């Protein structure tokens, strides 16, 4: 986990368009493959879509916290796979109740999933993972 976290942290954003996208608020975004970087917290108040092929890779570097609103979804399209989406987060990760998430979370601090949330991916934390009737499916 530490090696993957450090590797992701050392990656450079793909372009200016993938740096501080949405000023940290990802509202109805569709993300294509690449390295995304935020110098602050990231909030996901609506559904978020990853669009790409089965060989595309996404690395999302978050310097602050990562929060997703309740009953929202991360959606994969075009053949995108959850095992190719890496969330490198230095702050706490909090997913609201009833959310559906996709990807591998590499958390420096705690990861908390609300009641009846689900994830296709992995939850790797340097401190703690807290689940409340959460379904975890490892791809």
Secondary structure, 3 states (H helix, E strand, C coil): CHHHHHHHHCCCCCCHHHECHHHHECCCCEECCEEEEECCCEEECCCEEEECCCCCCEEEEECCCEEECCCCEEEEECCCCHHHEEEEECCCEEECCCCEEEEEEEECCCEEECCCCEEEEEEEECCCEEECCCEEECC
